[in-house]
Structures are given as structure tokens and as C-alpha cells.
């Protein structure tokens, strides 16, 4: 069993550290977080170094790498205090590169290559969170055009993105016999008439906007259909497992970031005449945090290895996402506890990690959905 | 046109451990292309792109200089090819020996128009290699170089940082340029650069006969830490305290 990384991966991580040192000082993160600004300078620096197109096929201007490498980079960025959402474009745009036509793919890649967001993923609706099949947004055909109507919620980057990949059901209901065959994907400009965007106020994730998006008879063309009509739901599912693993890897990095800060604090903060790290209750926390981080790393690495070797990871990616989301929150909470009062102030980045990590137990598949996916699969494999 | 960039494979200062007494321990630091040398490589890359020149990396040192990791790390920064002299005899070599071996290799490469070096290595920081190298080659040396471009007559126009200003010189013929640490911001190697680095040519050279009289270091001493005055200015009237601070700084010649 070889746990070492390749020379190329080691050099790539050195480049990531270089970019992060130049473009992501904690003062910049703090400023963006307080002002609610997207860290564009960091994204530009990552783009210039070719990191935002890592994993994107060469024909679209990217550099193909294996899953393990993608996970290492995601982990390194958050480990160094960067936000998770600045990396992983290769996975988020995979739907478009797989199913989009030439025009759609070019428009999407133009955005990514310019350091912008490829598109808003228009799936979630108020009544369709974990249950994507409850999506109620419709498309209807009239006079040679297609009209989209509905209400999307928790739309990341809706204020900045130029396009939405909108999942909608046929208003005529002709293909509603099977739920999964009812949906189609549409490529929709965000500045089209009939699109209304309202930002949500959140307790964390202040650097990235999350919005309600209302669609009122938004006109698109037949050419804006993405992939095959009626296959939208299945098209959306192709990448979920790798995306879940990417979230797990980013969470691992966030936990490591908080852990490193907590260790520094435990070694230097003195109470009762000695560093607090010399007290066994602090050591107990540090040991528990270290075990969780090691477990997270092993889960992520093994799942990535399985993906790279063509093995199914439906259970593994659900377990990794579930465990990393819960454990990262626990590690970061312990780090905040080690910091004490100062950890609860915005001067301390652990406080930012604390609020930013919490939503990862909800977004990208809730803890409960991960248990549902993994639990039934584990039982199925046991009883077959 | 052939441009050579002489670089060092040295300990990364970011991994250094600094003891309570101020002693710097680099023994556990990972090696890398020495801190300022990527600036020289980037300067060379830009000049090579503008002139169609070939950019050759040259490094001499112990066996670690010739490792696959060391080669890829240097080549991923924009060099076209590499010449390395990796020999036990050069492990820990100091300026006189290093410069003599570099000079021999520059001659071996042949038809070299320009040798670029970094501002200084991060471990020893003696700033001697460019001067000794230029001496061996019999070429002019320009230090604190902030820019280099091709002049209208085909020579080179070199900008140096001089005190608070700059000096522009025209260089006709081969020269050694020591590039200022802040001359350019070096590129960050991307995955394409890193993958491509493993496919670029590397020539391994031998030390050969180098007869150098290397001065022996017989002692080292750190500068004494300055004693702080530890003077505390207090008072309810902040304007008066500020005025007192300014007066104290003036009295000490700081302002």
C-alpha cells in the first residue's frame, strides 16, 4: 500500500501554496468575508496558474488530472484558509461539457477561462431540496419558442453568473409517467427578461452570494436544450459522487486549517503559567481532532483511488461526505473551544470556518440523504 | 542566442525552524529552487521569448541537484533544457568552487551570450558566485538588474537598480547579470508546465578538473541582538503622549 504522492502532485501542491501565499492572505479573506465580496483576485490568480481548469479535458483548454490530484488541490486550498468554492470547476461544469452543444460549451468555458463562474446550477426549489424529483419549474412551447417559469432557491453565484443550467419539467406533462424522465435541462442567460434575483441572508458563506431566482415566462430557444429532452434528471446525476468527494476533501482541508491554528494557539497561549497545550484536557481534544483528520484523509484518498481505478463509489462517496462534514464541524468546534473567547471573534479565522463548515452538512446532499444512500446500499450488498 | 540561468537547489527558508536564541535550523527544510532564482529564470524566459533564444538551466551541487524532483522543479519554471553537475564532491560546495564549476560548464555549453543568476542564495547568502563566475569567464558583471531587453543594435539594454534610482546600460557581448530579487514576479508552474518538465532534455555533466583555492571559514558569529529601551509612554492626554513620542523619536534620530 503506497500512501506517497507523485513528484508531479508534490510540485503542483507547491504551486498551490505559492498562489495562496500571494493571493490569499488571511487579511484578504477577512476583508472579503466582512464585505460579502467574492474573492475575485484569488480566483484570478488560480486561473492564471491554470488551477481552475485542472481536470477539464484538454480540448476545452484544461489539463486532465486524476481524481486523487483534484482532491489534493481542493484540500490544500482550504487548508491554507481559502474558501472551498474557488476550486472544482471541472466537476461543476462536467454536465455542460458532457451534454452541451458546441455553442453552450464554448460559452461555459469562456466564463471559466476568464475566472468567472460557468453557470448557476438551477436544481433546488423551495419544495425540492433533497427530493429533486419534486421540481416544479416548467417549460412550455409556444410559437416556436420555449418559456421557463418557476422558483429556484439557494442558487449559488446567481448575482454573478451569466448563465443558469435550469432543470425544468414539461408543462404539458406528456413525459411525466416516470418522474426521472420528466425533466429537461435548459441553458438560460441570467440577464434574460423574466429573471428576478433576490439574495438570501445567511449566517456564513459571506464571500459567495446565494439567491432566490424567480423565472417568469423566460424565453429561450429550442437550441438552448442541453442534452436529450426528458433526460435532465439522469444527466444531472452523472457527477454527484465525485462532487460529494470534492466537498469531503474541502472539508478535510478546513479541519486541517482549524487544527493548525489550534495547535499554534495551544503551544503559545499561557494560562496558570504554562502553555494550555500542556493540559491534558486540551491534549485530549487535539488527539481526537488528529484521529478524525486522519480518518477523513483516508476516506477521501481511498474513494479517489477507487474512482481512478474505475470502481463503483456510490457508498464510499456518501460515507466520505457524511463523515467529513460531521467530523470537520466537530474538529473546527474543538478548535474554537481551544481558542476560547478570542475564537468567537471575527479576528480569529476559526470563527469563519465554524459558520462556513456548518452548511456542508446540508448542501450537496444532507447528512440524512448520505445515510439513506449508504445505508440501503450497504444492506443491499450484504443481503445479495 | 543562448541564455544560461545558474540556479541553486537549496533549502526552503519557509521550512526553517528558528530557535529561541535566534539560530536558524534548515536541517529539516525541504529543498527547492532557491528563493530568488525563479526571478532570474522568469527574466530569462521573457528575454528568450522576445529574442528567440534558448534558455538553459545550469546547476551544480551534491547528488540531490540531479534528482528527478530537482530537475522537474527547475524545468517547470520555464527552462528549455538543463545541465546539471551532481557530485558528492560538490555537496556543500562554497562560492569559489561553485563558480569555477559553473564557469567550466558555461564554456562547455558553448556560444553562451548571457548568464543570469539570482540575487543570492537563501542558505549562505554570500552574494559571491556571480562575481567569481564573471571573473572566471572574463565577462562583465552587472548586479541588481531589474530588466533586460534587446537593444536596437542587437546588443542588450540592461536596467539596474542604483540607490533610489535606476541606471540603464548597453551591453555588447557576453555578460553575467545578477537579477534583483524583485525584478519580476515569477510565474507559478501549472500542471501543464509540471508534466512537460519531465519530458525536457537534461544533460548530466561531471565536475572534471577544478583546482580552486577555497578560503576556509574558521568562525561564524551572529550579530548581537539590539537591546530595546522598553520605554513606555503613558498619560490620559493622548495628544500630549503622541507629542512626547514624536519628540523621543526625534531625539533618537529616527525621525
Boltz contact constraints between the chains, C-beta under 6 A:
constraints:
  - contact:
      token1: [A, 7]
      token2: [B, 69]
      max_distance: 6.0
  - contact:
      token1: [A, 7]
      token2: [B, 72]
      max_distance: 6.0
  - contact:
      token1: [A, 8]
      token2: [B, 194]
      max_distance: 6.0
  - contact:
      token1: [A, 11]
      token2: [B, 73]
      max_distance: 6.0
  - contact:
      token1: [A, 11]
      token2: [B, 194]
      max_distance: 6.0
  - contact:
      token1: [A, 12]
      token2: [B, 191]
      max_distance: 6.0
  - contact:
      token1: [A, 12]
      token2: [B, 194]
      max_distance: 6.0
  - contact:
      token1: [A, 15]
      token2: [B, 188]
      max_distance: 6.0
  - contact:
      token1: [A, 15]
      token2: [B, 189]
      max_distance: 6.0
  - contact:
      token1: [A, 18]
      token2: [B, 188]
      max_distance: 6.0
  - contact:
      token1: [A, 19]
      token2: [B, 188]
      max_distance: 6.0
  - contact:
      token1: [A, 49]
      token2: [B, 188]
      max_distance: 6.0
  - contact:
      token1: [A, 49]
      token2: [B, 190]
      max_distance: 6.0
  - contact:
      token1: [A, 50]
      token2: [B, 190]
      max_distance: 6.0
  - contact:
      token1: [A, 54]
      token2: [B, 191]
      max_distance: 6.0
  - contact:
      token1: [A, 63]
      token2: [B, 191]
      max_distance: 6.0
  - contact:
      token1: [A, 63]
      token2: [B, 192]
      max_distance: 6.0
